[in-house]
Amino acid sequence: MTEPNPKSKGVHMEIIGIISDTHIPSRTKAIPPRVFEIFNDVNLIIHAGDLVHLNVIKELEKIAPVTAVYGNMDPYEVRKHLPRINSIALNDWKIGVFHDPGALWGMSGMRKIVRENNFDALIFGHIHKPFVKEEGGFLFINPGSPTNPLPPLLAKPSVGLLKVTKEKIEPIIVKF
């Protein structure tokens, strides 16, 4: 299916790259080159935690500005620079970012975070598996991991893209 050119209809679309659980350098030495190809045209990158080293943000900033949160595996050096929860407002949507909103509370915990913060969507990490769910007018997205996908040997590395217009947020998981 050919996608219409948003500019031809006066629609303003932002494309956001979403990534999580890079675990650099503890699980791999660098961000896979394929991530840079996939994120080539993004306006912003969201990292949902477990960077392990702040250089991950510096590398991603070569493509676009980065909004990030810390994860459970991030050391103090990372945690002192990043918040536990973060958000962006884009085209009248409020998109939240939190590394592990579900491990303790499951979907009910994620719903609570969304409601308490007036988020329209929540991007999260931690599980290393892509996940997209629309529920009750809210969108929940996990991009998986580009460096340490789970389950081992079966899963493919992945990241996500969000196409955001005034009318909708469209999540896309890209496996490679």
Buried (B, 14 or more C-beta within 10 A) or exposed (E): EEEEEBEEEEEEBBBBBBBBBBBBEBBBEEBBEEBBEBBEEBBBBBBBBBBBBBEBBEBBEEBBEBBBBBBEBBEEEBBEEBEEBBBBEBBEBBBBBBBBBBEEEEEEBBBEBBEEEEBBBBBBBBBBBBBEEEEEEBBBBBBBBBBBBEEEEEBEBBBBBBBBBEEEBEBBBBEE
